[in-house]
Amino acid sequence: MAVPSADVLTKVSTEGATDFVQAYHTALSWNKSSIAKFYHAAPTNILFNGNVIADGAAVEDIFTNQLPAARYEIQSVDCQIINKSFPIATPAETSHPKAAAKNISMLVVVSGFVQYGEKDAPQHGFSETFVLIPNTEGKGKDKRDWVIQSQNFRLVV
């Protein structure tokens, strides 16, 4: 198995985290029916303001049926690699350094502002922490490189 350099790992994790956060928060605002696809089939922990949420389908239901329209303004994204060789990829999937670099899990911390409802509604600060793992379940053009294994969202009031 090819071992990716630290520079490759840093580039892949930074781009992956940034792309994931942008796509996820865009879906929360404009494509709510796609939210469940961002989650691993068996997430270990999803918390919204201290409330346990069962899975990605339940998160999608909350945003689709219980919350008004939301607009997110991301202020910062930070990521740290947790595991440089996440154990779910096959050797064939990690034979090339760039492919091997996508076989990581990472901690992603996001902060910013969210506005629920009308455009003149107040903005609230939020912070969110994800553990992302390689996506081995998705297929085709909708396949994401990483999915949410764990998430903790906090609204700052």
N, CA, C and O atoms as a GROMACS GRO file, in nm:
protein
  628
    1MET      N    1   0.084  -0.117   0.000
    1MET     CA    2   0.000   0.000   0.000
    1MET      C    3   0.089   0.123   0.000
    1MET      O    4   0.185   0.132   0.077
    2ALA      N    5   0.057   0.219  -0.087
    2ALA     CA    6   0.131   0.344  -0.094
    2ALA      C    7   0.100   0.430   0.028
    2ALA      O    8  -0.015   0.440   0.070
    3VAL      N    9   0.204   0.490   0.083
    3VAL     CA   10   0.186   0.576   0.200
    3VAL      C   11   0.190   0.721   0.155
    3VAL      O   12   0.292   0.766   0.101
    4PRO      N   13   0.082   0.796   0.175
    4PRO     CA   14   0.082   0.935   0.132
    4PRO      C   15   0.170   1.020   0.222
    4PRO      O   16   0.184   0.993   0.342
    5SER      N   17   0.229   1.124   0.164
    5SER     CA   18   0.313   1.215   0.241
    5SER      C   19   0.225   1.304   0.329
    5SER      O   20   0.104   1.313   0.308
    6ALA      N   21   0.287   1.368   0.425
    6ALA     CA   22   0.215   1.460   0.514
    6ALA      C   23   0.152   1.574   0.434
    6ALA      O   24   0.042   1.618   0.466
    7ASP      N   25   0.223   1.622   0.331
    7ASP     CA   26   0.168   1.730   0.248
    7ASP      C   27   0.042   1.686   0.175
    7ASP      O   28  -0.055   1.761   0.167
    8VAL      N   29   0.044   1.565   0.123
    8VAL     CA   30  -0.073   1.512   0.052
    8VAL      C   31  -0.189   1.495   0.150
    8VAL      O   32  -0.302   1.532   0.119
    9LEU      N   33  -0.162   1.440   0.267
    9LEU     CA   34  -0.267   1.422   0.368
    9LEU      C   35  -0.327   1.556   0.409
    9LEU      O   36  -0.449   1.569   0.422
   10THR      N   37  -0.242   1.656   0.430
   10THR     CA   38  -0.290   1.789   0.468
   10THR      C   39  -0.378   1.849   0.359
   10THR      O   40  -0.486   1.902   0.387
   11LYS      N   41  -0.332   1.840   0.235
   11LYS     CA   42  -0.409   1.894   0.123
   11LYS      C   43  -0.543   1.823   0.109
   11LYS      O   44  -0.647   1.889   0.095
   12VAL      N   45  -0.543   1.692   0.113
   12VAL     CA   46  -0.667   1.615   0.096
   12VAL      C   47  -0.764   1.643   0.210
   12VAL      O   48  -0.883   1.661   0.187
   13SER      N   49  -0.714   1.646   0.334
   13SER     CA   50  -0.804   1.670   0.448
   13SER      C   51  -0.859   1.812   0.447
   13SER      O   52  -0.977   1.832   0.476
   14THR      N   53  -0.777   1.910   0.414
   14THR     CA   54  -0.824   2.048   0.411
   14THR      C   55  -0.928   2.069   0.302
   14THR      O   56  -1.034   2.127   0.326
   15GLU      N   57  -0.898   2.021   0.182
   15GLU     CA   58  -0.994   2.034   0.072
   15GLU      C   59  -1.121   1.953   0.101
   15GLU      O   60  -1.232   1.999   0.076
   16GLY      N   61  -1.102   1.832   0.153
   16GLY     CA   62  -1.218   1.747   0.183
   16GLY      C   63  -1.309   1.809   0.287
   16GLY      O   64  -1.431   1.808   0.270
   17ALA      N   65  -1.251   1.862   0.394
   17ALA     CA   66  -1.331   1.924   0.500
   17ALA      C   67  -1.404   2.047   0.448
   17ALA      O   68  -1.523   2.065   0.474
   18THR      N   69  -1.334   2.132   0.374
   18THR     CA   70  -1.394   2.254   0.320
   18THR      C   71  -1.508   2.220   0.223
   18THR      O   72  -1.616   2.279   0.232
   19ASP      N   73  -1.484   2.127   0.132
   19ASP     CA   74  -1.587   2.087   0.035
   19ASP      C   75  -1.707   2.025   0.106
   19ASP      O   76  -1.821   2.054   0.072
   20PHE      N   77  -1.680   1.940   0.206
   20PHE     CA   78  -1.788   1.875   0.279
   20PHE      C   79  -1.875   1.979   0.350
   20PHE      O   80  -1.997   1.976   0.339
   21VAL      N   81  -1.812   2.069   0.423
   21VAL     CA   82  -1.886   2.170   0.500
   21VAL      C   83  -1.970   2.256   0.406
   21VAL      O   84  -2.086   2.285   0.436
   22GLN      N   85  -1.914   2.298   0.294
   22GLN     CA   86  -1.988   2.380   0.198
   22GLN      C   87  -2.109   2.302   0.145
   22GLN      O   88  -2.220   2.355   0.142
   23ALA      N   89  -2.089   2.179   0.104
   23ALA     CA   90  -2.199   2.098   0.050
   23ALA      C   91  -2.306   2.069   0.155
   23ALA      O   92  -2.425   2.077   0.126
   24TYR      N   93  -2.263   2.036   0.276
   24TYR     CA   94  -2.358   2.002   0.382
   24TYR      C   95  -2.444   2.122   0.420
   24TYR      O   96  -2.566   2.110   0.430
   25HIS      N   97  -2.383   2.239   0.439
   25HIS     CA   98  -2.460   2.356   0.480
   25HIS      C   99  -2.545   2.411   0.366
   25HIS      O  100  -2.650   2.471   0.390
   26THR      N  101  -2.502   2.391   0.243
   26THR     CA  102  -2.587   2.426   0.128
   26THR      C  103  -2.710   2.336   0.126
   26THR      O  104  -2.821   2.383   0.102
   27ALA      N  105  -2.690   2.207   0.153
   27ALA     CA  106  -2.804   2.114   0.158
   27ALA      C  107  -2.901   2.151   0.270
   27ALA      O  108  -3.023   2.144   0.251
   28LEU      N  109  -2.849   2.190   0.386
   28LEU     CA  110  -2.936   2.231   0.496
   28LEU      C  111  -3.023   2.350   0.457
   28LEU      O  112  -3.136   2.363   0.504
   29SER      N  113  -2.971   2.436   0.371
   29SER     CA  114  -3.044   2.556   0.330
   29SER      C  115  -3.133   2.534   0.209
   29SER      O  116  -3.245   2.584   0.205
   30TRP      N  117  -3.084   2.460   0.110
   30TRP     CA  118  -3.152   2.458  -0.020
   30TRP      C  119  -3.189   2.321  -0.074
   30TRP      O  120  -3.267   2.313  -0.169
   31ASN      N  121  -3.138   2.214  -0.017
   31ASN     CA  122  -3.166   2.081  -0.071
   31ASN      C  123  -3.188   1.984   0.045
   31ASN      O  124  -3.117   1.884   0.058
   32LYS      N  125  -3.286   2.013   0.127
   32LYS     CA  126  -3.308   1.939   0.251
   32LYS      C  127  -3.334   1.790   0.229
   32LYS      O  128  -3.306   1.709   0.318
   33SER      N  129  -3.387   1.753   0.113
   33SER     CA  130  -3.416   1.611   0.088
   33SER      C  131  -3.291   1.528   0.066
   33SER      O  132  -3.299   1.406   0.053
   34SER      N  133  -3.173   1.592   0.062
   34SER     CA  134  -3.048   1.518   0.042
   34SER      C  135  -2.967   1.504   0.170
   34SER      O  136  -2.859   1.445   0.168
   35ILE      N  137  -3.017   1.555   0.282
   35ILE     CA  138  -2.939   1.559   0.405
   35ILE      C  139  -2.898   1.421   0.454
   35ILE      O  140  -2.784   1.403   0.496
   36ALA      N  141  -2.987   1.323   0.450
   36ALA     CA  142  -2.956   1.189   0.501
   36ALA      C  143  -2.834   1.127   0.432
   36ALA      O  144  -2.764   1.046   0.492
   37LYS      N  145  -2.809   1.164   0.307
   37LYS     CA  146  -2.696   1.107   0.232
   37LYS      C  147  -2.560   1.150   0.286
   37LYS      O  148  -2.458   1.092   0.251
   38PHE      N  149  -2.558   1.251   0.372
   38PHE     CA  150  -2.433   1.299   0.430
   38PHE      C  151  -2.389   1.214   0.550
   38PHE      O  152  -2.280   1.234   0.603
   39TYR      N  153  -2.473   1.121   0.594
   39TYR     CA  154  -2.448   1.045   0.716
   39TYR      C  155  -2.413   0.900   0.686
   39TYR      O  156  -2.465   0.840   0.592
   40HIS      N  157  -2.325   0.844   0.767
   40HIS     CA  158  -2.295   0.702   0.762
   40HIS      C  159  -2.422   0.626   0.800
   40HIS      O  160  -2.505   0.676   0.876
   41ALA      N  161  -2.437   0.506   0.748
   41ALA     CA  162  -2.558   0.427   0.776
   41ALA      C  163  -2.575   0.399   0.925
   41ALA      O  164  -2.687   0.388   0.974
   42ALA      N  165  -2.464   0.387   0.997
   42ALA     CA  166  -2.470   0.360   1.142
   42ALA      C  167  -2.387   0.464   1.216
   42ALA      O  168  -2.277   0.433   1.264
   43PRO      N  169  -2.439   0.589   1.227
   43PRO     CA  170  -2.361   0.690   1.299
   43PRO      C  171  -2.348   0.653   1.446
   43PRO      O  172  -2.433   0.585   1.503
   44THR      N  173  -2.240   0.699   1.507
   44THR     CA  174  -2.218   0.665   1.648
   44THR      C  175  -2.278   0.767   1.742
   44THR      O  176  -2.311   0.734   1.856
   45ASN      N  177  -2.294   0.891   1.696
   45ASN     CA  178  -2.338   0.994   1.788
   45ASN      C  179  -2.380   1.117   1.708
   45ASN      O  180  -2.299   1.174   1.635
   46ILE      N  181  -2.506   1.158   1.722
   46ILE     CA  182  -2.552   1.282   1.661
   46ILE      C  183  -2.624   1.361   1.771
   46ILE      O  184  -2.723   1.314   1.828
   47LEU      N  185  -2.574   1.480   1.800
   47LEU     CA  186  -2.634   1.566   1.902
   47LEU      C  187  -2.666   1.702   1.842
   47LEU      O  188  -2.582   1.763   1.776
   48PHE      N  189  -2.787   1.750   1.866
   48PHE     CA  190  -2.826   1.885   1.829
   48PHE      C  191  -2.868   1.956   1.957
   48PHE      O  192  -2.973   1.925   2.014
   49ASN      N  193  -2.788   2.051   2.000
   49ASN     CA  194  -2.814   2.124   2.125
   49ASN      C  195  -2.838   2.029   2.241
   49ASN      O  196  -2.926   2.052   2.324
   50GLY      N  197  -2.760   1.923   2.248
   50GLY     CA  198  -2.770   1.828   2.358
   50GLY      C  199  -2.872   1.719   2.339
   50GLY      O  200  -2.880   1.628   2.421
   51ASN      N  201  -2.952   1.726   2.232
   51ASN     CA  202  -3.054   1.625   2.206
   51ASN      C  203  -2.999   1.518   2.112
   51ASN      O  204  -2.944   1.550   2.007
   52VAL      N  205  -3.015   1.393   2.150
   52VAL     CA  206  -2.967   1.282   2.069
   52VAL      C  207  -3.061   1.263   1.950
   52VAL      O  208  -3.183   1.258   1.965
   53ILE      N  209  -3.003   1.253   1.831
   53ILE     CA  210  -3.078   1.229   1.708
   53ILE      C  211  -3.035   1.091   1.657
   53ILE      O  212  -2.916   1.059   1.657
   54ALA      N  213  -3.129   1.012   1.614
   54ALA     CA  214  -3.103   0.871   1.581
   54ALA      C  215  -3.009   0.852   1.463
   54ALA      O  216  -2.914   0.773   1.471
   55ASP      N  217  -3.034   0.922   1.353
   55ASP     CA  218  -2.956   0.896   1.231
   55ASP      C  219  -2.976   1.010   1.132
   55ASP      O  220  -3.043   1.109   1.162
   56GLY      N  221  -2.917   0.996   1.014
   56GLY     CA  222  -2.928   1.100   0.912
   56GLY      C  223  -3.070   1.123   0.866
   56GLY      O  224  -3.107   1.237   0.836
   57ALA      N  225  -3.150   1.019   0.858
   57ALA     CA  226  -3.290   1.035   0.817
   57ALA      C  227  -3.366   1.121   0.918
   57ALA      O  228  -3.451   1.201   0.880
   58ALA      N  229  -3.336   1.104   1.046
   58ALA     CA  230  -3.401   1.185   1.149
   58ALA      C  231  -3.356   1.331   1.140
   58ALA      O  232  -3.437   1.422   1.162
   59VAL      N  233  -3.230   1.354   1.109
   59VAL     CA  234  -3.181   1.491   1.090
   59VAL      C  235  -3.253   1.554   0.971
   59VAL      O  236  -3.299   1.667   0.978
   60GLU      N  237  -3.262   1.480   0.862
   60GLU     CA  238  -3.332   1.529   0.743
   60GLU      C  239  -3.477   1.563   0.776
   60GLU      O  240  -3.528   1.665   0.730
   61ASP      N  241  -3.543   1.479   0.855
   61ASP     CA  242  -3.682   1.505   0.894
   61ASP      C  243  -3.693   1.634   0.974
   61ASP      O  244  -3.786   1.712   0.953
   62ILE      N  245  -3.602   1.658   1.065
   62ILE     CA  246  -3.604   1.780   1.146
   62ILE      C  247  -3.593   1.903   1.056
   62ILE      O  248  -3.670   1.998   1.070
   63PHE      N  249  -3.497   1.902   0.964
   63PHE     CA  250  -3.476   2.018   0.878
   63PHE      C  251  -3.586   2.034   0.774
   63PHE      O  252  -3.616   2.145   0.732
   64THR      N  253  -3.647   1.924   0.733
   64THR     CA  254  -3.752   1.930   0.632
   64THR      C  255  -3.888   1.966   0.693
   64THR      O  256  -3.962   2.045   0.635
   65ASN      N  257  -3.921   1.910   0.809
   65ASN     CA  258  -4.055   1.922   0.863
   65ASN      C  259  -4.070   2.006   0.989
   65ASN      O  260  -4.182   2.043   1.026
   66GLN      N  261  -3.959   2.038   1.057
   66GLN     CA  262  -3.973   2.106   1.185
   66GLN      C  263  -3.908   2.244   1.190
   66GLN      O  264  -3.946   2.327   1.273
   67LEU      N  265  -3.812   2.271   1.103
   67LEU     CA  266  -3.742   2.399   1.107
   67LEU      C  267  -3.779   2.486   0.986
   67LEU      O  268  -3.803   2.434   0.878
   68PRO      N  269  -3.783   2.618   1.006
   68PRO     CA  270  -3.804   2.706   0.890
   68PRO      C  271  -3.677   2.707   0.804
   68PRO      O  272  -3.576   2.646   0.837
   69ALA      N  273  -3.687   2.777   0.694
   69ALA     CA  274  -3.571   2.792   0.605
   69ALA      C  275  -3.452   2.845   0.685
   69ALA      O  276  -3.469   2.926   0.776
   70ALA      N  277  -3.334   2.800   0.650
   70ALA     CA  278  -3.213   2.841   0.721
   70ALA      C  279  -3.109   2.889   0.621
   70ALA      O  280  -3.097   2.837   0.511
   71ARG      N  281  -3.032   2.989   0.664
   71ARG     CA  282  -2.921   3.039   0.585
   71ARG      C  283  -2.798   3.038   0.675
   71ARG      O  284  -2.800   3.092   0.785
   72TYR      N  285  -2.691   2.976   0.626
   72TYR     CA  286  -2.568   2.962   0.703
   72TYR      C  287  -2.460   3.052   0.647
   72TYR      O  288  -2.445   3.065   0.525
   73GLU      N  289  -2.385   3.114   0.736
   73GLU     CA  290  -2.267   3.191   0.702
   73GLU      C  291  -2.151   3.129   0.779
   73GLU      O  292  -2.139   3.148   0.900
   74ILE      N  293  -2.067   3.057   0.709
   74ILE     CA  294  -1.955   2.988   0.772
   74ILE      C  295  -1.841   3.087   0.795
   74ILE      O  296  -1.798   3.155   0.702
   75GLN      N  297  -1.793   3.094   0.918
   75GLN     CA  298  -1.683   3.184   0.952
   75GLN      C  299  -1.549   3.111   0.957
   75GLN      O  300  -1.447   3.167   0.919
   76SER      N  301  -1.550   2.987   1.005
   76SER     CA  302  -1.423   2.914   1.013
   76SER      C  303  -1.447   2.764   1.001
   76SER      O  304  -1.549   2.711   1.043
   77VAL      N  305  -1.348   2.698   0.943
   77VAL     CA  306  -1.345   2.552   0.931
   77VAL      C  307  -1.205   2.508   0.968
   77VAL      O  308  -1.106   2.559   0.914
   78ASP      N  309  -1.195   2.415   1.060
   78ASP     CA  310  -1.066   2.359   1.100
   78ASP      C  311  -1.077   2.208   1.093
   78ASP      O  312  -1.180   2.152   1.129
   79CYS      N  313  -0.973   2.143   1.048
   79CYS     CA  314  -0.977   1.996   1.045
   79CYS      C  315  -0.846   1.938   1.095
   79CYS      O  316  -0.739   1.996   1.077
   80GLN      N  317  -0.858   1.824   1.157
   80GLN     CA  318  -0.743   1.748   1.205
   80GLN      C  319  -0.765   1.602   1.167
   80GLN      O  320  -0.874   1.548   1.185
   81ILE      N  321  -0.662   1.539   1.115
   81ILE     CA  322  -0.672   1.397   1.083
   81ILE      C  323  -0.672   1.318   1.212
   81ILE      O  324  -0.588   1.340   1.300
   82ILE      N  325  -0.768   1.227   1.224
   82ILE     CA  326  -0.776   1.140   1.342
   82ILE      C  327  -0.701   1.010   1.315
   82ILE      O  328  -0.621   0.964   1.397
   83ASN      N  329  -0.729   0.951   1.200
   83ASN     CA  330  -0.670   0.822   1.166
   83ASN      C  331  -0.619   0.830   1.022
   83ASN      O  332  -0.698   0.852   0.930
   84LYS      N  333  -0.490   0.812   1.001
   84LYS     CA  334  -0.430   0.821   0.867
   84LYS      C  335  -0.458   0.700   0.781
   84LYS      O  336  -0.434   0.703   0.660
   85SER      N  337  -0.508   0.595   0.839
   85SER     CA  338  -0.539   0.474   0.764
   85SER      C  339  -0.665   0.412   0.822
   85SER      O  340  -0.659   0.315   0.896
   86PHE      N  341  -0.778   0.470   0.786
   86PHE     CA  342  -0.905   0.423   0.839
   86PHE      C  343  -0.929   0.280   0.789
   86PHE      O  344  -0.907   0.254   0.671
   87PRO      N  345  -0.972   0.190   0.873
   87PRO     CA  346  -0.970   0.047   0.841
   87PRO      C  347  -1.080  -0.007   0.750
   87PRO      O  348  -1.097  -0.128   0.744
   88ILE      N  349  -1.155   0.077   0.680
   88ILE     CA  350  -1.263   0.020   0.600
   88ILE      C  351  -1.232   0.010   0.451
   88ILE      O  352  -1.305  -0.058   0.379
   89ALA      N  353  -1.127   0.074   0.403
   89ALA     CA  354  -1.094   0.065   0.262
   89ALA      C  355  -1.016  -0.063   0.232
   89ALA      O  356  -0.945  -0.116   0.318
   90THR      N  357  -1.032  -0.111   0.111
   90THR     CA  358  -0.960  -0.231   0.070
   90THR      C  359  -0.822  -0.191   0.018
   90THR      O  360  -0.802  -0.076  -0.020
   91PRO      N  361  -0.726  -0.284   0.015
   91PRO     CA  362  -0.592  -0.252  -0.038
   91PRO      C  363  -0.596  -0.196  -0.180
   91PRO      O  364  -0.517  -0.108  -0.214
   92ALA      N  365  -0.687  -0.247  -0.264
   92ALA     CA  366  -0.696  -0.196  -0.401
   92ALA      C  367  -0.737  -0.050  -0.402
   92ALA      O  368  -0.694   0.026  -0.489
   93GLU      N  369  -0.821  -0.008  -0.307
   93GLU     CA  370  -0.866   0.131  -0.300
   93GLU      C  371  -0.756   0.225  -0.252
   93GLU      O  372  -0.766   0.346  -0.273
   94THR      N  373  -0.653   0.173  -0.190
   94THR     CA  374  -0.549   0.259  -0.134
   94THR      C  375  -0.412   0.236  -0.198
   94THR      O  376  -0.310   0.268  -0.138
   95SER      N  377  -0.409   0.181  -0.319
   95SER     CA  378  -0.282   0.151  -0.382
   95SER      C  379  -0.214   0.276  -0.438
   95SER      O  380  -0.093   0.276  -0.458
   96HIS      N  381  -0.287   0.380  -0.465
   96HIS     CA  382  -0.232   0.505  -0.515
   96HIS      C  383  -0.227   0.606  -0.400
   96HIS      O  384  -0.320   0.612  -0.320
   97PRO      N  385  -0.119   0.687  -0.390
   97PRO     CA  386  -0.107   0.780  -0.275
   97PRO      C  387  -0.228   0.872  -0.256
   97PRO      O  388  -0.270   0.895  -0.143
   98LYS      N  389  -0.285   0.926  -0.366
   98LYS     CA  390  -0.399   1.015  -0.350
   98LYS      C  391  -0.521   0.937  -0.301
   98LYS      O  392  -0.597   0.988  -0.218
   99ALA      N  393  -0.542   0.816  -0.351
   99ALA     CA  394  -0.653   0.734  -0.302
   99ALA      C  395  -0.630   0.696  -0.156
   99ALA      O  396  -0.723   0.697  -0.076
  100ALA      N  397  -0.507   0.662  -0.123
  100ALA     CA  398  -0.475   0.628   0.016
  100ALA      C  399  -0.499   0.746   0.109
  100ALA      O  400  -0.539   0.729   0.224
  101ALA      N  401  -0.474   0.868   0.059
  101ALA     CA  402  -0.494   0.987   0.140
  101ALA      C  403  -0.642   1.009   0.171
  101ALA      O  404  -0.674   1.074   0.271
  102LYS      N  405  -0.731   0.957   0.089
  102LYS     CA  406  -0.875   0.969   0.115
  102LYS      C  407  -0.924   0.860   0.209
  102LYS      O  408  -1.043   0.853   0.240
  103ASN      N  409  -0.835   0.776   0.254
  103ASN     CA  410  -0.869   0.669   0.347
  103ASN      C  411  -0.838   0.714   0.490
  103ASN      O  412  -0.776   0.641   0.567
  104ILE      N  413  -0.882   0.835   0.522
  104ILE     CA  414  -0.857   0.892   0.654
  104ILE      C  415  -0.989   0.925   0.722
  104ILE      O  416  -1.092   0.939   0.657
  105SER      N  417  -0.984   0.935   0.853
  105SER     CA  418  -1.097   0.995   0.925
  105SER      C  419  -1.047   1.127   0.979
  105SER      O  420  -0.927   1.144   1.005
  106MET      N  421  -1.139   1.221   0.997
  106MET     CA  422  -1.096   1.354   1.042
  106MET      C  423  -1.200   1.419   1.132
  106MET      O  424  -1.320   1.393   1.122
  107LEU      N  425  -1.149   1.504   1.217
  107LEU     CA  426  -1.230   1.587   1.304
  107LEU      C  427  -1.242   1.723   1.236
  107LEU      O  428  -1.141   1.783   1.198
  108VAL      N  429  -1.365   1.772   1.219
  108VAL     CA  430  -1.387   1.900   1.153
  108VAL      C  431  -1.468   1.988   1.247
  108VAL      O  432  -1.574   1.950   1.295
  109VAL      N  433  -1.416   2.108   1.273
  109VAL     CA  434  -1.482   2.204   1.361
  109VAL      C  435  -1.523   2.324   1.277
  109VAL      O  436  -1.442   2.382   1.205
  110VAL      N  437  -1.652   2.360   1.287
  110VAL     CA  438  -1.709   2.467   1.206
  110VAL      C  439  -1.773   2.568   1.300
  110VAL      O  440  -1.834   2.531   1.400
  111SER      N  441  -1.759   2.695   1.267
  111SER     CA  442  -1.833   2.797   1.341
  111SER      C  443  -1.882   2.903   1.244
  111SER      O  444  -1.825   2.922   1.136
  112GLY      N  445  -1.988   2.970   1.284
  112GLY     CA  446  -2.043   3.073   1.198
  112GLY      C  447  -2.175   3.123   1.251
  112GLY      O  448  -2.200   3.122   1.371
  113PHE      N  449  -2.260   3.168   1.158
  113PHE     CA  450  -2.390   3.222   1.193
  113PHE      C  451  -2.497   3.150   1.113
  113PHE      O  452  -2.474   3.108   1.000
  114VAL      N  453  -2.614   3.135   1.174
  114VAL     CA  454  -2.729   3.078   1.106
  114VAL      C  455  -2.847   3.171   1.129
  114VAL      O  456  -2.862   3.231   1.236
  115GLN      N  457  -2.930   3.181   1.028
  115GLN     CA  458  -3.050   3.264   1.036
  115GLN      C  459  -3.167   3.176   0.996
  115GLN      O  460  -3.170   3.123   0.885
  116TYR      N  461  -3.262   3.159   1.086
  116TYR     CA  462  -3.381   3.078   1.061
  116TYR      C  463  -3.498   3.168   1.026
  116TYR      O  464  -3.519   3.270   1.092
  117GLY      N  465  -3.574   3.132   0.924
  117GLY     CA  466  -3.693   3.207   0.889
  117GLY      C  467  -3.665   3.318   0.790
  117GLY      O  468  -3.582   3.304   0.700
  118GLU      N  469  -3.735   3.427   0.808
  118GLU     CA  470  -3.729   3.540   0.714
  118GLU      C  471  -3.591   3.607   0.713
  118GLU      O  472  -3.511   3.590   0.805
  119LYS      N  473  -3.565   3.683   0.606
  119LYS     CA  474  -3.435   3.750   0.590
  119LYS      C  475  -3.406   3.852   0.700
  119LYS      O  476  -3.289   3.884   0.724
  120ASP      N  477  -3.509   3.905   0.764
  120ASP     CA  478  -3.487   4.002   0.870
  120ASP      C  479  -3.482   3.937   1.009
  120ASP      O  480  -3.473   4.007   1.110
  121ALA      N  481  -3.487   3.805   1.015
  121ALA     CA  482  -3.478   3.733   1.142
  121ALA      C  483  -3.336   3.749   1.197
  121ALA      O  484  -3.242   3.768   1.121
  122PRO      N  485  -3.321   3.740   1.329
  122PRO     CA  486  -3.187   3.757   1.387
  122PRO      C  487  -3.094   3.640   1.352
  122PRO      O  488  -3.137   3.527   1.332
  123GLN      N  489  -2.966   3.672   1.344
  123GLN     CA  490  -2.865   3.568   1.324
  123GLN      C  491  -2.824   3.514   1.460
  123GLN      O  492  -2.820   3.586   1.560
  124HIS      N  493  -2.793   3.385   1.462
  124HIS     CA  494  -2.744   3.320   1.584
  124HIS      C  495  -2.610   3.256   1.552
  124HIS      O  496  -2.592   3.200   1.444
  125GLY      N  497  -2.517   3.263   1.645
  125GLY     CA  498  -2.391   3.193   1.628
  125GLY      C  499  -2.412   3.044   1.646
  125GLY      O  500  -2.503   3.001   1.717
  126PHE      N  501  -2.328   2.966   1.582
  126PHE     CA  502  -2.332   2.821   1.602
  126PHE      C  503  -2.191   2.765   1.596
  126PHE      O  504  -2.100   2.825   1.538
  127SER      N  505  -2.175   2.651   1.658
  127SER     CA  506  -2.052   2.574   1.643
  127SER      C  507  -2.093   2.430   1.619
  127SER      O  508  -2.195   2.383   1.669
  128GLU      N  509  -2.011   2.363   1.542
  128GLU     CA  510  -2.045   2.227   1.502
  128GLU      C  511  -1.916   2.147   1.490
  128GLU      O  512  -1.816   2.196   1.437
  129THR      N  513  -1.920   2.026   1.539
  129THR     CA  514  -1.805   1.937   1.532
  129THR      C  515  -1.849   1.808   1.465
  129THR      O  516  -1.948   1.747   1.504
  130PHE      N  517  -1.774   1.766   1.364
  130PHE     CA  518  -1.801   1.642   1.292
  130PHE      C  519  -1.682   1.547   1.306
  130PHE      O  520  -1.568   1.591   1.316
  131VAL      N  521  -1.710   1.418   1.307
  131VAL     CA  522  -1.609   1.317   1.277
  131VAL      C  523  -1.652   1.260   1.143
  131VAL      O  524  -1.760   1.202   1.131
  132LEU      N  525  -1.566   1.277   1.042
  132LEU     CA  526  -1.594   1.227   0.908
  132LEU      C  527  -1.510   1.104   0.881
  132LEU      O  528  -1.393   1.097   0.917
  133ILE      N  529  -1.573   1.006   0.817
  133ILE     CA  530  -1.504   0.882   0.780
  133ILE      C  531  -1.521   0.861   0.629
  133ILE      O  532  -1.611   0.919   0.569
  134PRO      N  533  -1.435   0.779   0.568
  134PRO     CA  534  -1.448   0.753   0.424
  134PRO      C  535  -1.584   0.691   0.393
  134PRO      O  536  -1.635   0.608   0.468
  135ASN      N  537  -1.640   0.733   0.281
  135ASN     CA  538  -1.769   0.682   0.237
  135ASN      C  539  -1.748   0.559   0.150
  135ASN      O  540  -1.695   0.569   0.039
  136THR      N  541  -1.789   0.446   0.199
  136THR     CA  542  -1.779   0.323   0.120
  136THR      C  543  -1.915   0.278   0.069
  136THR      O  544  -1.925   0.176   0.002
  137GLU      N  545  -2.019   0.353   0.101
  137GLU     CA  546  -2.155   0.311   0.068
  137GLU      C  547  -2.210   0.376  -0.058
  137GLU      O  548  -2.285   0.312  -0.132
  138GLY      N  549  -2.175   0.501  -0.083
  138GLY     CA  550  -2.233   0.575  -0.195
  138GLY      C  551  -2.184   0.524  -0.329
  138GLY      O  552  -2.077   0.465  -0.340
  139LYS      N  553  -2.264   0.547  -0.431
  139LYS     CA  554  -2.229   0.506  -0.567
  139LYS      C  555  -2.256   0.620  -0.664
  139LYS      O  556  -2.338   0.708  -0.638
  140GLY      N  557  -2.186   0.618  -0.776
  140GLY     CA  558  -2.214   0.710  -0.885
  140GLY      C  559  -2.175   0.854  -0.856
  140GLY      O  560  -2.091   0.881  -0.770
  141LYS      N  561  -2.239   0.946  -0.929
  141LYS     CA  562  -2.202   1.087  -0.921
  141LYS      C  563  -2.236   1.150  -0.787
  141LYS      O  564  -2.178   1.253  -0.752
  142ASP      N  565  -2.329   1.093  -0.711
  142ASP     CA  566  -2.366   1.149  -0.581
  142ASP      C  567  -2.278   1.099  -0.467
  142ASP      O  568  -2.301   1.135  -0.352
  143LYS      N  569  -2.178   1.016  -0.498
  143LYS     CA  570  -2.093   0.962  -0.392
  143LYS      C  571  -2.006   1.072  -0.332
  143LYS      O  572  -1.938   1.146  -0.402
  144ARG      N  573  -2.012   1.081  -0.203
  144ARG     CA  574  -1.930   1.176  -0.129
  144ARG      C  575  -1.805   1.103  -0.081
  144ARG      O  576  -1.810   0.983  -0.053
  145ASP      N  577  -1.694   1.175  -0.071
  145ASP     CA  578  -1.571   1.112  -0.023
  145ASP      C  579  -1.582   1.075   0.125
  145ASP      O  580  -1.530   0.972   0.167
  146TRP      N  581  -1.650   1.161   0.204
  146TRP     CA  582  -1.662   1.136   0.347
  146TRP      C  583  -1.808   1.150   0.390
  146TRP      O  584  -1.886   1.222   0.328
  147VAL      N  585  -1.842   1.079   0.496
  147VAL     CA  586  -1.975   1.089   0.557
  147VAL      C  587  -1.959   1.111   0.707
  147VAL      O  588  -1.854   1.087   0.765
  148ILE      N  589  -2.068   1.158   0.768
  148ILE     CA  590  -2.067   1.190   0.910
  148ILE      C  591  -2.081   1.063   0.992
  148ILE      O  592  -2.178   0.989   0.977
  149GLN      N  593  -1.984   1.039   1.080
  149GLN     CA  594  -1.994   0.931   1.177
  149GLN      C  595  -2.047   0.986   1.309
  149GLN      O  596  -2.123   0.919   1.379
  150SER      N  597  -2.006   1.107   1.343
  150SER     CA  598  -2.045   1.170   1.469
  150SER      C  599  -2.059   1.319   1.445
  150SER      O  600  -1.986   1.378   1.365
  151GLN      N  601  -2.154   1.382   1.516
  151GLN     CA  602  -2.179   1.524   1.499
  151GLN      C  603  -2.230   1.583   1.630
  151GLN      O  604  -2.308   1.521   1.702
  152ASN      N  605  -2.186   1.705   1.658
  152ASN     CA  606  -2.236   1.779   1.773
  152ASN      C  607  -2.259   1.923   1.727
  152ASN      O  608  -2.164   1.994   1.694
  153PHE      N  609  -2.386   1.965   1.724
  153PHE     CA  610  -2.424   2.100   1.681
  153PHE      C  611  -2.470   2.178   1.803
  153PHE      O  612  -2.548   2.127   1.884
  154ARG      N  613  -2.421   2.300   1.818
  154ARG     CA  614  -2.463   2.388   1.928
  154ARG      C  615  -2.500   2.524   1.872
  154ARG      O  616  -2.420   2.587   1.803
  155LEU      N  617  -2.621   2.567   1.902
  155LEU     CA  618  -2.666   2.700   1.867
  155LEU      C  619  -2.632   2.793   1.983
  155LEU      O  620  -2.661   2.762   2.098
  156VAL      N  621  -2.570   2.906   1.953
  156VAL     CA  622  -2.534   3.003   2.055
  156VAL      C  623  -2.646   3.107   2.059
  156VAL      O  624  -2.670   3.175   1.960
  157VAL      N  625  -2.712   3.118   2.170
  157VAL     CA  626  -2.827   3.209   2.181
  157VAL      C  627  -2.785   3.341   2.240
  157VAL      O  628  -2.869   3.430   2.257
   0.00000   0.00000   0.00000
